Amino acid sequence: MMKMMKIVTLALLFAGVFCSSAMAGWDPADEAHARASADSFRGHSGLSRFFENAYGFVVFPDVYKGGFLLFGGGRGKGYVYEQNSLVGRSMITQINVGPQLGGQSFSEIIFFRSRKDFDHFKHGNFVLSAQVTAIMVTKGMATNTDYSNGVAVFILPKAGVMAEATVGGQKFSYKPY
């Protein structure tokens, strides 16, 4: 019985990670939601130089992540900006392997230093590996944070509790408006 519960739990977790709603055409509410999400990051003084100097960025207002035993994952919908203009949408899919338990939600923003780095993202095969570190946005956040391989990643925690010691990565899709 316990083995069956584990299998069902894992199946539901992976179904939630890999099944998502289809993205329809442009929705005016998307632009307002995207701008509000970017503004929530803009309010942190340590990020102002990234907004001023980055060629582009993608903001994910709501990323939901969960894990149970050895497997976990996450999913979220984001908005892509090029030269501070909304140009498309993105989906984030996250897979983790290792001891973990719980769930959480957070916002994530990825800055691209140059057009070359941004174009690499737009080609749809962009992956952040375990080696890329996301910086937690806090009031006392270090302002000496810099780009790593042309990208800088920041996370703004929202809710949840999760304990993990995992290895994984994030894959992104891009769809222009």
C-alpha positions as CSV (number, residue, x, y, z in Angstrom):
1,M,0.0,0.0,0.0
2,M,2.8,2.5,0.9
3,K,4.6,1.7,-2.4
4,M,1.4,2.4,-4.3
5,M,1.0,5.8,-2.6
6,K,4.6,6.7,-3.5
7,I,4.0,5.8,-7.1
8,V,0.7,7.8,-7.3
9,T,2.4,10.8,-5.6
10,L,5.3,10.8,-8.0
11,A,2.9,10.4,-11.0
12,L,0.9,13.4,-9.8
13,L,4.0,15.5,-9.3
14,F,5.4,14.8,-12.7
15,A,1.9,15.3,-14.3
16,G,1.8,18.7,-12.7
17,V,5.3,19.6,-13.9
18,F,4.9,18.5,-17.5
19,C,1.3,19.5,-18.1
20,S,0.6,23.1,-18.6
21,S,-2.0,25.2,-20.2
22,A,-1.6,26.3,-23.8
23,M,-0.6,29.9,-24.4
24,A,-3.1,31.7,-26.5
25,G,-2.6,35.0,-28.2
26,W,-1.7,38.3,-26.6
27,D,-3.7,39.2,-23.5
28,P,-3.7,42.9,-22.3
29,A,-3.7,41.6,-18.7
30,D,-0.3,39.9,-19.4
31,E,1.4,43.2,-19.9
32,A,0.1,44.6,-16.6
33,H,1.0,41.5,-14.7
34,A,4.5,41.5,-16.3
35,R,5.1,45.1,-15.5
36,A,4.0,44.6,-11.8
37,S,6.3,41.6,-11.5
38,A,9.3,43.4,-12.9
39,D,8.5,46.4,-10.5
40,S,8.5,44.0,-7.5
41,F,12.2,43.3,-8.4
42,R,12.9,46.9,-9.4
43,G,12.1,48.0,-5.8
44,H,15.3,46.3,-4.5
45,S,18.2,48.8,-4.8
46,G,20.7,46.1,-5.4
47,L,19.1,45.3,-8.8
48,S,18.8,48.8,-10.2
49,R,22.1,48.5,-12.1
50,F,20.9,45.3,-13.8
51,F,17.7,47.0,-15.0
52,E,19.8,49.9,-16.3
53,N,22.5,48.0,-18.1
54,A,21.0,44.6,-19.1
55,Y,20.2,44.1,-22.8
56,G,17.1,42.1,-21.8
57,F,15.5,40.1,-19.0
58,V,12.8,37.5,-18.3
59,V,10.7,37.7,-15.2
60,F,8.7,34.8,-13.8
61,P,6.1,36.2,-11.3
62,D,5.0,32.8,-9.9
63,V,7.2,29.7,-10.0
64,Y,5.8,26.7,-8.1
65,K,8.2,24.0,-6.9
66,G,7.6,20.8,-5.0
67,G,9.5,17.7,-4.1
68,F,8.9,14.4,-2.4
69,L,11.7,11.9,-1.4
70,L,14.2,11.8,-4.3
71,F,12.3,13.7,-7.1
72,G,10.9,17.1,-7.6
73,G,10.2,19.8,-10.1
74,G,8.7,23.2,-10.7
75,R,6.9,25.2,-13.4
76,G,6.1,28.8,-14.1
77,K,5.1,31.3,-16.8
78,G,7.2,34.4,-17.5
79,Y,7.5,37.5,-19.6
80,V,10.4,38.4,-21.8
81,Y,11.7,42.0,-22.2
82,E,14.2,43.2,-24.8
83,Q,15.5,46.8,-24.3
84,N,12.7,47.3,-21.7
85,S,9.9,46.3,-24.2
86,L,7.7,43.3,-23.6
87,V,8.5,41.0,-26.6
88,G,7.3,37.5,-25.6
89,R,6.5,34.8,-23.1
90,S,8.5,32.0,-21.5
91,M,7.9,28.9,-19.6
92,I,10.3,27.5,-16.9
93,T,10.5,23.8,-16.2
94,Q,12.7,22.6,-13.3
95,I,13.7,19.1,-12.5
96,N,15.5,18.1,-9.3
97,V,17.0,14.8,-8.1
98,G,18.1,14.3,-4.5
99,P,16.6,14.3,-1.0
100,Q,13.7,16.8,-0.8
101,L,10.4,17.4,0.8
102,G,7.9,20.2,0.6
103,G,6.7,22.9,-1.7
104,Q,7.3,26.6,-2.3
105,S,6.5,29.5,-4.6
106,F,8.9,32.3,-5.7
107,S,9.5,34.9,-8.3
108,E,12.6,34.7,-10.5
109,I,14.3,37.2,-12.8
110,I,17.1,36.5,-15.3
111,F,19.1,39.3,-16.7
112,F,21.1,39.0,-20.0
113,R,24.1,41.2,-20.2
114,S,24.4,41.4,-24.1
115,R,22.3,40.9,-27.2
116,K,24.3,37.7,-27.8
117,D,23.3,36.3,-24.4
118,F,19.7,37.3,-25.0
119,D,19.6,35.8,-28.5
120,H,20.9,32.5,-27.0
121,F,17.9,32.5,-24.7
122,K,15.4,33.3,-27.5
123,H,16.6,30.3,-29.6
124,G,14.6,28.1,-27.1
125,N,17.4,25.8,-25.9
126,F,18.4,27.9,-22.9
127,V,19.2,25.8,-19.8
128,L,20.5,26.9,-16.4
129,S,22.5,24.1,-14.8
130,A,23.2,23.4,-11.2
131,Q,26.4,25.4,-11.5
132,V,24.5,28.7,-12.0
133,T,23.7,30.2,-8.7
134,A,20.5,32.2,-8.1
135,I,20.9,35.0,-5.6
136,M,18.2,35.4,-3.0
137,V,16.8,38.9,-3.0
138,T,16.8,40.4,0.5
139,K,17.0,43.8,2.0
140,G,20.7,43.4,2.8
141,M,21.5,41.8,-0.6
142,A,25.1,42.2,-1.7
143,T,25.4,44.8,-4.5
144,N,28.7,43.3,-5.8
145,T,26.8,40.5,-7.5
146,D,27.8,40.2,-11.1
147,Y,26.9,38.2,-14.3
148,S,28.1,34.6,-14.7
149,N,28.4,33.6,-18.3
150,G,26.3,36.6,-19.4
151,V,23.4,35.9,-17.1
152,A,22.4,37.0,-13.6
153,V,19.6,35.2,-11.8
154,F,17.7,36.5,-8.7
155,I,14.9,34.8,-6.7
156,L,12.3,36.5,-4.5
157,P,10.7,34.0,-2.1
158,K,6.9,34.1,-1.7
159,A,5.6,31.2,0.4
160,G,6.1,27.6,1.3
161,V,8.6,25.4,3.1
162,M,11.0,23.1,1.4
163,A,14.1,21.2,2.5
164,E,16.3,19.9,-0.2
165,A,19.8,18.8,-1.1
166,T,19.3,18.3,-4.8
167,V,21.0,18.6,-8.2
168,G,19.0,19.8,-11.1
169,G,18.5,22.4,-13.7
170,Q,16.0,24.7,-15.3
171,K,14.9,24.7,-19.0
172,F,13.2,27.6,-20.6
173,S,11.0,28.0,-23.7
174,Y,10.5,31.3,-25.6
175,K,7.5,32.4,-27.6
176,P,7.4,35.8,-29.2
177,Y,4.2,37.9,-29.1
